[in-house]
């Protein structure tokens, strides 16, 4: 049984993904909580991201939603599968 300390909120936000500072594809944030989120990775070379980034690996992303200012955030990958990444946000 899955145990979470914080409730998740469903969202649908487009993001750009970066690995080691280089573009690695695009995705959609599907849900978020106070400390983390799940990114559905669907475009670009996310095979590298999923194949080489193990738990505790660093992933950067930018929210890519029209009028919102671009802000690059860093997160630690908590888990990855063929659908995307569960990440914990860094301060």
PLY file of the C-alpha trace (Angstrom):
ply
format ascii 1.0
element vertex 91
property float x
property float y
property float z
element edge 90
property int vertex1
property int vertex2
end_header
0.00 0.00 0.00
1.27 3.43 -0.93
1.87 5.90 1.89
2.15 9.63 1.28
2.66 12.38 3.84
1.08 15.07 1.63
-1.99 15.14 -0.57
-1.42 15.36 -4.31
-3.25 17.90 -6.46
-3.99 16.96 -10.08
-2.63 19.51 -12.58
-1.82 19.69 -16.28
1.27 21.90 -16.75
3.66 21.67 -19.70
7.37 21.56 -18.77
10.75 21.47 -20.49
13.18 18.89 -19.07
16.95 19.34 -18.66
19.68 16.88 -17.71
23.13 18.17 -16.81
21.98 21.59 -18.10
21.14 20.33 -21.61
17.60 20.06 -23.04
16.27 16.51 -22.64
12.67 16.75 -23.83
9.26 17.89 -22.69
6.67 16.61 -20.28
3.51 17.35 -18.36
3.27 17.72 -14.59
0.34 15.45 -13.75
0.16 15.96 -10.00
2.00 17.86 -7.32
2.26 18.17 -3.59
4.09 20.51 -1.26
7.39 18.66 -1.72
7.22 16.85 -5.04
5.47 16.07 -8.29
5.10 13.56 -11.10
6.23 14.51 -14.60
4.79 12.51 -17.49
7.74 12.58 -19.93
6.59 12.21 -23.52
8.84 14.05 -26.01
12.50 14.34 -26.84
15.39 12.26 -25.62
13.84 11.29 -22.33
15.18 7.77 -22.82
18.51 9.10 -21.59
16.77 10.69 -18.63
14.91 7.53 -17.69
17.74 5.14 -18.51
20.64 6.95 -16.86
19.04 8.93 -14.07
18.61 6.70 -11.09
16.93 7.64 -7.83
18.76 10.60 -6.30
19.73 11.82 -9.80
19.24 15.52 -10.55
16.58 16.69 -13.00
15.86 20.31 -13.91
12.62 21.54 -15.43
10.91 24.75 -16.55
7.18 25.31 -16.55
6.20 26.19 -20.13
2.72 27.66 -19.79
2.07 30.75 -21.90
2.00 33.80 -19.66
3.83 32.28 -16.69
7.44 33.46 -16.36
10.04 30.78 -17.13
11.64 29.58 -13.92
14.02 26.61 -13.89
13.59 24.37 -10.86
15.71 21.50 -9.61
14.46 18.22 -8.25
15.87 14.89 -7.16
14.43 11.86 -8.93
12.65 9.66 -6.38
11.59 7.08 -8.99
11.48 6.77 -12.77
9.59 4.48 -15.08
8.70 4.40 -18.77
5.97 6.96 -18.16
7.96 9.62 -16.35
9.52 10.76 -13.10
8.44 11.10 -9.51
10.60 13.88 -8.10
11.25 15.67 -4.82
11.71 19.42 -5.17
14.92 21.03 -3.95
14.85 24.33 -2.05
0 1
1 2
2 3
3 4
4 5
5 6
6 7
7 8
8 9
9 10
10 11
11 12
12 13
13 14
14 15
15 16
16 17
17 18
18 19
19 20
20 21
21 22
22 23
23 24
24 25
25 26
26 27
27 28
28 29
29 30
30 31
31 32
32 33
33 34
34 35
35 36
36 37
37 38
38 39
39 40
40 41
41 42
42 43
43 44
44 45
45 46
46 47
47 48
48 49
49 50
50 51
51 52
52 53
53 54
54 55
55 56
56 57
57 58
58 59
59 60
60 61
61 62
62 63
63 64
64 65
65 66
66 67
67 68
68 69
69 70
70 71
71 72
72 73
73 74
74 75
75 76
76 77
77 78
78 79
79 80
80 81
81 82
82 83
83 84
84 85
85 86
86 87
87 88
88 89
89 90
